[in-house]
Amino acid sequence: MIFAGIDIGSNAVRVLFSDVFAGEKGRPVASKVALVRVPLRLGEDVFSEGYIRPESEQALIDTLQAFKQLMKVYKTADFAACATAAMREAANGAEVVRRVKAATGIDIRVIDGLEEAQIIRTAGESLPEERYDTSVYVDVGGGSTEISVTEGGRFLQSYSFKLGTLRLLHKAEDPQEFDRLEAWLQQFDGRFGRMNLVGSGGNINKLTKLFGDKTGLSMSVHQLKKGYKQLEGMTVAERMAAFKLRADRADVILPAARIFLFIAGHTGAERIWVPRFGLADGLVCQLYQDRLQQ
């Protein structure tokens, strides 16, 4: 069955169409059919003005109406739409959600950082080539970074930090948030150097493609450091030309690399696994599990 997951993020709005079926041990396996990404950048409104502007709201409505037409074409069994940091922090977020539903019929669920981390984890419970019992799942978005920790497949903790690529780009982050992240990680210090670091999000996917292993599924921290240094010495226009990046990727890719390097440096990780899953992947897996329970 084909399900659709809509991720309304701070940097972009995405719809993922996946054919989901039961894999080993009954775990859902999602095979991507199509992915559409629209760089609305709601976070630019929220992190600078505190609210979503009318023009951005209308662009969101237009985007979701287009997604509804695609869902008809793909004959989706069900869909879910979730909004993250920008919508939950916008002063007019609740009003925008109501108006979007009235205009499109799509009910947007605004989720907090912990739920976001847990949804993402449902799409990545098993990883190829796991080296250690403990895994740290890190999803870096435009407005926040979600981290989940598991051990032996058992969930330990999740936390959401207000450290996102757009936040850092516009210098809208609390400088102490990195200190809070470091302090939170310290509770796992007995496992430092013996943790699988798993990254998700468009930026780490692109960084791995540019600087990582040929498989595109992992990257050493050393490779990421070299890539970061190279990108740091370029203007946005130079990054676009050298690496064929879109403008909305060329500017946020550097703060994303900074966040991943910070976490790697404080966990002793030498490699980042990048299995290419995110919130939309988690949503389609949840929809499949819900359908089985009906």
N, C-alpha and C positions, 0 to 999 in steps of 0.2 A: 504494500500500500504506500502511496505517496503522501507525505505530510509536508507542511510548510511551517517554518519557524521564522518569525519576524523579530529582528533585533534592532530596537530603536536606541542607538548609542549616542554618545556625545559627539563623535566625529562623523559617523555615517549611519545610514539606515540600510539594513540588509534583509533580503528574504532568501531563505535556503529551501529548495525543494529536494527532498530525499526519499528514496525508496527504502523503507525500513523493514527488516525481517529479523528473525531469531537466529543468533549465531551460537557459538559454543556456550554450553551451560545456560542456554536460554537468554543470554545477554543480547540486547538489541544491537543490530549492525545497520548503520545508515550508509547507503550508497548515494552519493551526491548526483542529482539529476541536473540541477541548475542553481546558480547563485547570482543574484543581482544586487549590486551595491550602489547606493546614491549618497554622495558626500554632502549631506545637508549641514553638518557642523552646528547642531543645536547648542553644543557646549560653548561656542564662541559668544552666543547671546548670553547664556546663563553665567558664565564665568567672568564676563565683563560688565553686563548690565543687570544681572540677577533675575531676568525673566526671558521668556521666549517671545520674540518680536512677531507681530501679525504676519509679516512676509514669510518668516520661517514656518509659522503654523500652517499657512496656506500651502507652502511647498511640501510639508509633511502630509497634508490631506491629499494633494495631487499624487504624491508618491504612493501612498497606501491605496488609493483608488486604482492606480496602475497595477499594483500588486494583486488586487482583487481580480482583475481581468486575467492576470497570469494564472491565478489559482483555478479559474474556470477552465483555462486551456489545459492545464496539467491534471485536471479532475482530482484535486486533492481530497483525501479522506477527511482531513481536519487540519486546523491551523491554530497557532497561538502567537500572540504579539506581546512582547515585553519591552519596557523602557527602563533605562538604567540611570546613571548619575545625573545627567543634564535634566531629565524630566523630574526626577525626585527632588532636585535642589532648586528648580525654577519656582519663583514666587507664584506664578500663574499655572503651574504644572497641572493641578487638578482641573482647572477650567479648560485647559487645552485638551486634556484627555476627554472631557465631556463633549466638547465641540467636535473633536475628531470622530468620536463614536456617532454623533448625530449626522455627520456628513458622509461617513464611510460605512457605518455599521460594524466597524472593527473595535472591539473592546480591548484597550491597551491595559495591561497589568503592569503597574509601576512596582518594581521589586527593589529590595534593599541589597546592599553589597553581599551579605551572607547568603541570601537566597540565590543571588547571581552566581556566587562561587559554587554552590551546591549543584545548581543546574548544569554548569559547565562540566563539573566532575562526572556527571552521569554519562557524558559522551566520551570520557577518557579513563575509565576505570582500569583498563588493562593496556599495557604498553609493550611493544617489542623490545627485547634486549634490556630488560630491567636489570640493573646491577645490584641494587640495594633494596632492602625491605621497605625503607621509608621513601615516600615520594612527595615532592612539593610542587603543586600545580599553581602556576602563576599566569593570570590573564591580565594583560595591560591594555586598558581602553583609553578613550579620550579624557574621561573624567575621573576614573578610579582604577585601582589595581586590586584584584581579588586573588587571595591566596588560600589554598586548601592543602592540608597535610594528611596523608594516609600512611598507615603502616601495615604491611601484610595484607593489603586490600581493605583494611578497616579504617573508617573515617576517624580522624583525631580532632581536628579543628579547622575552622575557616575564619577569615577576617578580611575586611575591606578597608583599604586605605585611600584617602583622597589625594592620590598621586596618579595623574593621568597625563597623556601626551599633550593635550590642549591646555590643561592647567599649567604644566611646566612651560609650554611654549609662550603663554601669555603671563607668566610669572604670577599666577593666581593661587599657587599652592601655599599652605602654611609651612614655613621652613622647618618647623618642629615635626612635621609628619614623617620625614625620613628618620628622625630619632625614634619616633613611635614604632615605625616598622622595624628598626634595628632591635629595639627592646623586645618586641613581640617574637622575633626570630630567636632571641637568646634562650627562650624556654626549651629549644630543641638543640642546644649546644652540644649535648652528648652525642648527637648524630651528625654534627658538622663534618663534612668531608666524606660522609657515607649516606648521601641522599640523592635520589634521582630528581633533577630539576627539570620540570616539564613546562614549556612555554606555549601560550596560545594567544591569538590575536593577529591581525593583519600585518603588523609591523615586524614581529618576530618571524613570521612566515617569510616576509620579504628579505629580512636580514639573513636568514638561513639560506635562502636561494642565492643571495649575492655573495655571501662570505663563508657559508658553511660547507658541509660535506657534499659530495656529488649526489648522494641519495636525496638530499633536500630535507631529511628528517632529523638531522642533528647538527650541532655546531659546538666546537670547543669554545670555552671562555676566551682562550687566547685568540681564536679567530674573530670573536666578537670585539675584543679590545682593538685589534688591528683595524677592523671595519669601522669602529667608532672613531678612531683617530683619523682615518681617511675622510669620513663624512664630516667630521668637525672642522676640517680644514677647507671645506667647500661652502660656497653659497648655495641657496636652494636651487637657483637656476643651474648651477654647475652639477648638482646632484641629479637633477632632472635629465640633463644632457648626457652625463657619464653613465648613468645606470637605468636610463629610460623609465624614470619614475614619474607618476602623476604629481601635479603640484601639491595635492592634498595628502600625498604620502611623503614627498621629499622634505616637508618641514617637520612632520611629527616623528619621523623615523629615528631622529637623533635622541630626543627625550625618551623614547621607548627603549633604545639601547642603554641609555643611562640607568634606567630603572632596573633592567635585567642585570646589568653589571653590578649594581649596588647589592642586589639580592644574592647573586653568585658570590660576590666578595665576602658577604657575611655568613654564607652557609658552607663555604669551602668547596662549592661545586666546580668541577672542571669541565663539564659538558652540559649543554642544554638540549633536551629532546623536544622535537617540535612535530607532533603527530597531526597537526592541522585540524584542530577542532575548537569550537567556541560556543557561545551562548546559543546560537541558532541550532547547532548540532545537538546540544543538550535538550532543547525544546522539542525537536522532532522525536528524539528518543523517549522523552516523557509522554508525548502524545501517543506513541505506539504502545507503551506500557499501560497507559490509561485505557486504550481501546481493548487490550487483552483482558482487563479487569471488568469490563462491562458485561 
